[in-house]
């Protein structure tokens, strides 16, 4: 089975990958505490969390789809 023929699985993997990249970029480049003790963050953390959440939802939808198809074939 070719994994990239299913659009739901492809979107899930792309969303999870983007989310991981956003969170790594946040931790490496943009998160710091200044001399007053204030934490500075960019928009990469919320984008990462949203992308990972969307990816997990697509992955769950894909799994539910496969389970339903296996029951209907019997």
LOLUMTOR-60070 format. One record per residue (C-alpha): residue in one letter; x, y, z. Coordinates in Angstrom, 2 decimals, decimal comma. Layout:
<pakols>
 rest    east   north      up
    a       X       Y       Z
...
</pakols>
This chain:
<pakols>
 rest    east   north      up
    x    0,00    0,00    0,00
    x    1,32    3,39   -0,96
    x    0,94    5,73    2,03
    x    0,69    8,90   -0,02
    x   -2,33    7,83   -2,07
    x   -4,63    8,59    0,86
    x   -5,08   12,35    1,24
    x   -6,12   12,14    4,89
    x   -2,93   10,35    5,90
    x   -0,81   12,72    3,81
    x   -2,39   15,78    5,46
    x   -1,90   14,22    8,89
    x    1,80   13,54    8,31
    x    2,41   16,99    6,80
    x    0,62   18,72    9,70
    x    2,53   16,71   12,31
    x    5,82   17,43   10,54
    x    5,13   21,16   10,30
    x    4,11   21,27   13,95
    x    7,32   19,58   14,97
    x    9,38   21,98   12,85
    x    7,57   25,01   14,32
    x    8,18   23,87   17,91
    x   11,85   23,08   17,24
    x   12,30   26,51   15,59
    x   10,65   28,17   18,61
    x   12,96   26,43   21,05
    x   16,14   27,04   19,06
    x   15,74   30,59   17,80
    x   13,02   32,65   19,41
    x   12,40   31,78   23,04
    x   14,41   33,79   25,57
    x   14,12   35,55   28,92
    x   15,31   39,17   28,99
    x   17,09   40,92   31,87
    x   13,76   41,89   33,50
    x   12,65   38,26   33,65
    x   10,05   38,54   30,87
    x    9,67   35,52   28,59
    x    9,63   36,44   24,88
    x    8,06   34,02   22,41
    x    7,13   34,16   18,75
    x    4,11   32,83   16,90
    x    5,87   29,51   16,23
    x    4,65   27,91   19,47
    x    0,90   28,46   18,84
    x    1,35   27,47   15,17
    x    3,17   24,32   16,25
    x    0,49   23,33   18,74
    x   -2,31   24,00   16,24
    x   -0,52   22,03   13,51
    x    0,09   19,06   15,80
    x   -3,54   19,11   16,96
    x   -4,82   19,19   13,38
    x   -2,41   16,39   12,45
    x   -3,63   14,21   15,31
    x   -7,25   14,84   14,34
    x   -6,55   13,86   10,72
    x   -4,69   10,76   11,93
    x   -7,60    9,75   14,15
    x  -10,01   10,30   11,26
    x   -7,80    8,10    9,04
    x   -7,73    5,32   11,65
    x  -11,51    5,48   12,11
    x  -11,91    5,35    8,32
    x   -9,74    2,22    8,08
    x  -11,58    0,50   10,93
    x  -14,97    1,24    9,35
    x  -13,77   -0,09    5,97
    x  -12,50   -3,30    7,54
    x  -15,85   -3,93    9,25
    x  -17,84   -3,25    6,08
    x  -15,74   -5,74    4,07
    x  -16,67   -8,63    6,36
</pakols>
